[in-house]
Amino acid sequence: MRTVLMFCARHGRVILVASLGVGLTSSTLAMLVKPHIDILIALLLFTACLRVGPSQAFGAVRDLKASFAFTIALQVLLPLLTAFVASMAGLGAGLILPLVLLTSAPAVSGSPHLVALMGFEPAPALRQLVVGTALLPLTILPVFVVLPEFGDVHTIVWSSLRLLAVIAAAAIIAFIIRLTILKTPSDDQLVQMDGASTILLAIVVFGLMAAIQTEMAIDPLNVLITLGAVCAVNFGLQIITTLILLKTKAAAYAIPMGVVAGNRNVALFLTALPAATTHPLLLFLACYQIPMYLTPIIMKWFYQRVG
């Protein structure tokens, strides 16, 4: 098992790309994994917390203040700006809703692993994941004012609270282990944790590719257009956020916050949407996994260059 985990850690970026290919071609795997995505995401959160540990996860008061500031910028100001610009550009509701949903969401659960796969410290991304999810019931309220068709506010608030409870449970268990059994994990043990995270990410993607498989059989052009749009949004947000932060006093957070800015937990909002918008959003969400899983390969050169 140690050899397998070490191998997966060393070749994590290649494995994630391969998992995308398998997920796109195997409907059997998609159907097997899809009902268990919630459990797999909880395990991802657990491995992230286990790798980082409690001291790095919570950080200094200064780091927590920065996480609060980033949450306001990324989950309140950015979606409001997106809604305004999209409306001025004359985009239809079919495009505005997914874009505002995306920019309103907290960091995706795998964001610390994406940062680690590129060789950077994952702790700031984990802090942002926790703080952003914890504040979501509050940060989502201004978005409802400008975009009432967003969905049922009570459902989204309760969904975010449930996700926060999952994060809290995963963190508590992981931190107890770090404070007792794994007080000072060796470099080999940290690499093995990265390998386990890679395996979990690869499995999760299988279940998220089902919507693309279905749509490809009906309207392949729509899939290509949606995929192009989500790639532009994901990578664009990463690049713009990183370049802006590099020119500020928050330059130390530029890389993890760039990854977080482009990779959001849009799935959190699915249960709150009207049935008429569920199908296109599922395709949007499925397509969004592709730039997310390609981030460690496509964006690594950019982050290494600027970092």
C-alpha positions in Angstrom: 0.0 0.0 0.0 2.8 2.4 0.8 4.3 1.9 -2.6 1.0 2.5 -4.3 0.4 5.7 -2.3 3.9 7.0 -3.0 3.4 6.3 -6.7 0.1 8.1 -6.8 1.6 11.1 -5.0 4.5 11.3 -7.5 2.3 11.0 -10.6 -0.8 12.8 -9.2 -1.3 15.2 -12.0 -1.1 12.5 -14.7 -3.5 10.3 -12.7 -6.1 13.1 -12.4 -6.0 13.6 -16.2 -6.3 9.8 -16.8 -9.3 9.7 -14.4 -11.1 12.4 -16.5 -10.6 10.2 -19.6 -11.9 7.1 -17.8 -14.9 9.0 -16.3 -15.9 10.4 -19.7 -15.9 6.9 -21.4 -17.2 4.6 -18.7 -20.9 5.1 -17.8 -20.7 2.0 -15.5 -18.1 3.6 -13.3 -20.1 6.9 -13.3 -23.2 5.1 -12.1 -21.3 3.2 -9.4 -19.5 6.2 -7.9 -22.3 8.8 -8.2 -24.3 7.7 -5.1 -21.2 7.8 -2.9 -19.8 11.3 -3.9 -20.8 12.8 -0.5 -18.8 10.2 1.4 -15.8 10.6 -0.9 -15.9 14.4 -0.4 -15.9 13.9 3.3 -12.9 11.7 3.0 -11.1 14.3 0.9 -11.7 16.9 3.6 -10.4 14.4 6.2 -7.2 13.8 4.3 -6.7 17.5 3.8 -7.1 18.3 7.5 -4.9 15.3 8.4 -2.1 16.5 6.1 -2.1 20.1 7.2 -2.7 19.6 11.0 -4.5 22.0 13.4 -1.7 24.6 13.9 -1.4 25.3 10.2 -5.1 24.9 9.5 -6.1 27.7 11.9 -2.9 29.7 11.5 -2.3 33.1 13.2 -5.0 35.7 13.8 -3.5 37.6 10.9 -4.2 34.6 8.6 -7.8 34.2 9.7 -8.4 37.9 9.1 -7.0 37.5 5.6 -9.4 34.6 5.1 -12.4 36.7 6.1 -11.3 39.5 3.8 -10.9 37.0 0.9 -14.3 35.5 1.6 -16.0 38.9 1.3 -14.1 39.7 -2.0 -14.6 36.3 -3.6 -18.1 35.4 -2.4 -19.9 38.8 -2.2 -18.2 41.4 -4.3 -17.2 39.1 -7.2 -20.7 37.6 -7.8 -22.3 41.1 -7.5 -19.8 42.4 -10.1 -20.4 39.3 -12.3 -24.1 39.9 -12.2 -23.7 43.5 -13.2 -21.2 42.9 -16.0 -23.2 40.0 -17.4 -26.4 42.0 -17.4 -24.7 45.0 -19.1 -23.3 42.6 -21.7 -26.8 41.3 -22.4 -26.2 37.7 -21.4 -29.3 35.6 -20.9 -30.4 34.1 -17.6 -29.1 30.7 -18.8 -25.6 32.0 -18.6 -25.9 34.6 -15.8 -27.2 32.1 -13.2 -24.4 29.6 -13.5 -21.8 32.4 -13.4 -23.2 34.0 -10.3 -23.6 30.6 -8.7 -20.0 29.8 -9.4 -18.6 33.1 -8.0 -20.9 32.9 -4.9 -19.7 29.4 -3.9 -17.0 28.6 -1.4 -13.8 26.8 -2.3 -14.2 23.3 -3.7 -13.3 20.6 -1.1 -10.4 19.4 -3.2 -8.7 22.9 -3.4 -6.1 22.1 -0.8 -5.1 19.0 -2.7 -4.9 21.0 -6.0 -2.5 23.4 -4.3 -0.4 20.6 -2.8 -0.2 18.8 -6.2 1.5 21.8 -7.6 4.1 21.9 -4.8 2.7 24.8 -2.7 1.5 25.0 0.9 -2.2 23.9 1.1 -2.9 25.4 4.5 -4.2 28.8 3.2 -6.6 27.0 0.8 -7.9 24.8 3.6 -8.5 27.9 5.8 -10.3 29.6 3.0 -12.4 26.4 2.4 -13.5 26.4 6.1 -14.1 30.1 6.5 -15.8 30.5 3.2 -18.2 27.7 3.9 -18.9 28.9 7.4 -19.8 32.4 6.2 -21.8 31.3 3.2 -25.2 31.6 4.9 -24.4 35.3 5.3 -22.4 36.0 2.1 -25.2 34.6 -0.1 -27.8 37.1 1.2 -26.6 40.2 -0.9 -26.6 38.0 -4.0 -30.3 37.2 -3.5 -31.1 40.9 -3.5 -29.8 41.3 -7.0 -30.7 37.9 -8.4 -33.9 36.6 -6.7 -34.2 33.7 -9.2 -31.1 32.3 -7.5 -33.3 29.9 -5.6 -34.7 29.2 -2.1 -32.5 31.0 0.4 -33.6 28.7 3.3 -32.6 25.6 1.3 -29.2 27.0 0.4 -28.5 28.2 4.0 -29.3 24.8 5.4 -27.2 23.1 2.7 -24.2 25.2 3.6 -24.7 24.5 7.3 -24.8 20.7 6.5 -21.6 21.1 4.5 -20.0 23.0 7.4 -21.0 20.2 9.8 -19.3 17.7 7.5 -16.1 19.8 7.4 -16.2 20.2 11.2 -16.6 16.5 11.7 -13.8 15.6 9.3 -11.5 18.3 10.8 -12.1 17.2 14.4 -11.3 13.6 13.7 -8.2 14.4 11.6 -6.9 16.9 14.2 -7.4 14.4 17.1 -5.3 11.9 15.1 -2.6 14.6 14.5 -2.5 15.6 18.1 -2.3 11.9 19.4 -1.1 9.3 16.9 0.6 11.5 14.2 2.1 14.4 16.2 5.1 14.8 13.9 4.4 12.9 10.6 7.5 12.1 8.5 8.0 13.3 5.0 7.1 9.8 3.7 3.8 9.9 5.6 2.9 13.3 4.2 3.6 12.0 0.7 1.4 9.0 1.4 -1.4 11.3 2.4 -1.0 13.2 -0.9 -1.2 9.8 -2.6 -4.5 8.9 -0.8 -5.9 12.4 -1.8 -5.0 11.8 -5.4 -6.8 8.4 -5.4 -9.9 10.0 -3.8 -10.0 12.9 -6.3 -9.6 10.4 -9.2 -12.6 8.4 -8.0 -14.8 11.4 -7.3 -14.5 12.6 -10.9 -16.0 9.3 -12.2 -19.4 10.1 -10.6 -19.4 13.7 -11.9 -18.9 12.8 -15.5 -22.4 11.2 -15.9 -24.0 14.5 -17.1 -21.5 15.0 -19.8 -22.0 11.4 -21.1 -25.8 12.0 -21.3 -25.5 15.3 -23.1 -22.9 14.1 -25.5 -25.4 11.7 -26.9 -28.0 14.5 -27.4 -26.1 17.7 -28.2 -22.3 17.4 -28.4 -22.0 21.0 -29.6 -23.6 22.2 -26.4 -21.0 20.2 -24.4 -18.1 21.8 -26.3 -19.5 25.3 -25.9 -20.1 24.8 -22.2 -16.7 23.3 -21.7 -15.0 26.2 -23.5 -16.9 28.7 -21.3 -16.1 27.0 -18.0 -12.4 26.6 -18.9 -12.2 30.3 -19.7 -13.9 31.2 -16.4 -11.9 28.8 -14.2 -8.5 29.6 -15.6 -9.3 33.3 -16.1 -10.3 33.7 -12.4 -7.2 31.9 -11.3 -4.9 34.1 -13.4 -6.6 37.4 -12.7 -6.8 36.8 -8.9 -3.2 35.7 -8.6 -1.8 38.6 -10.6 -3.9 41.2 -8.6 -2.8 39.7 -5.2 0.9 39.7 -6.3 0.7 43.5 -6.5 -0.7 43.9 -3.0 0.5 43.3 0.6 -1.3 39.9 0.3 1.2 38.5 -2.2 1.9 35.6 0.0 -1.6 34.3 -0.5 -1.6 34.9 -4.3 -1.2 31.2 -5.4 -3.6 29.4 -3.0 -6.2 32.2 -3.4 -5.9 32.0 -7.2 -6.7 28.3 -7.1 -9.6 28.9 -4.7 -11.0 31.7 -6.9 -11.3 29.5 -9.9 -12.4 26.2 -8.2 -15.7 26.6 -6.3 -18.2 24.2 -4.7 -21.1 24.9 -7.2 -22.7 21.5 -6.3 -23.7 23.0 -3.0 -26.5 25.0 -4.7 -28.0 22.1 -6.7 -30.8 21.3 -4.3 -32.0 24.9 -4.2 -32.5 25.4 -7.9 -35.9 25.2 -9.7 -36.3 21.9 -11.6 -36.2 23.8 -15.0 -32.6 24.9 -14.4 -31.3 21.6 -12.9 -30.3 19.9 -16.2 -28.2 22.7 -17.7 -26.5 23.3 -14.3 -25.6 19.6 -14.0 -23.9 19.9 -17.4 -22.1 23.1 -16.2 -21.0 21.4 -13.0 -19.8 18.3 -14.8 -17.9 20.3 -17.4 -16.4 22.4 -14.6 -14.6 19.4 -13.2 -12.5 19.2 -16.3 -10.6 22.5 -15.8 -10.5 21.8 -12.1 -8.7 18.5 -12.6 -6.5 20.0 -15.3 -5.4 22.8 -13.0 -2.3 21.0 -11.6 -1.0 20.4 -15.1 -2.1 23.5 -17.1 -1.7 26.1 -14.3 1.4 24.7 -12.7 3.7 26.5 -15.1 1.9 29.8 -14.4 2.1 29.5 -10.6 5.7 28.4 -10.7 6.6 31.3 -12.9 4.9 33.9 -10.8 5.7 32.2 -7.5 
